[in-house]
Structure formats: C-alpha cells, structure tokens
C-alpha cells in the first residue's frame, strides 16, 4: 500500500471544497483526463464519478465510487481503471497549525494490478500520488478564502527562483 503525505497552507474545509466538486477530479487526479458525469449526490457514499483516463485516442471510460465520506476528515473511493483494475484510495485530512496535513493511501483491490509486486507498485504509486497531492494543494490553496501564509506554490516558486514575472 502506497502512502503519501503533504502539508497544505489551507483549512481542511478548503481541501474538501475541491474533493466535493466532482468536476475537478481530472484536475487533481493524475491519469484522469476528463469527466463525463457526476452524480448529484457526490461526494456522499455510493455516489459515482464517470471519468476517462489515458490520452486521446486511447481513452478508457470508467468510474470512481465513494465508499466513505466524512466531511472535513476522510474520503474513501474505489477507483476503477480497467483493464489495469481497481484501487481503494483513502484521503485523510487533519488540521495542523494554520493549515492541514493530507495523507493519501492507495492499494490495488481488483484486477491485474493486485499481482504486481508491492515494492514495484509502491514506487509507481508514490510518484503518482505525490503529484496528485501537489495538484490538490494548488487547487485547495488557490481557492482558500483565508490563505495561511505563503501557499506551497509560492514556496516552491521561491525555492526555484520563479517569480511569476518576466525579466527583460
């Protein structure tokens, strides 16, 4: 089971505002490329997202189903991506200081992905979920009503010398 953690400069409510908008799913989930439909009851347990993954012309249509949802704390989804299989993805969010910590866990639960050796799968999922949390942070912090200090995006740009302005 792969686990990734990221500290965000926003509240758990800001994170759940993004998670609760099913149409944003391809914006933060690496591999998801477009949305086709979102249940009106999203993100409540049993609700479905109908998405595609891959790149055109090799797009595959599938869905993700919410298994558990506790506003501001936890979301568990069963993400389908056949022919690769299905994964259980758990997002836990906890307040920390002026921000929050988000942990994502992912494990293969059905299909051929279950037979990939765990160390190999963990390496692939760790990279993917690191980028997933990176994207989720940008969305949640960007939508935050009261940002708590510099966002992680601003910190990253400062550490790489990016200023957002063009030097002539």
Secondary structure, DSSP 8 states (H G I E B T S, - for coil): -EEEEEEESS-HHHHHHHHT-GGGHHHHSTTEEEEEEE-TTTTSTT-EEEEEES-TTS-EEEEEEEEEEETTTEEEEEEEETTTEEEEEEEEEEEETTEEEEEEEEEEEESGGGGS-HHHHHHHHHHHHHHHHHHHHHHHHHH-SS--SS-HHHHHHHHHT--SS---
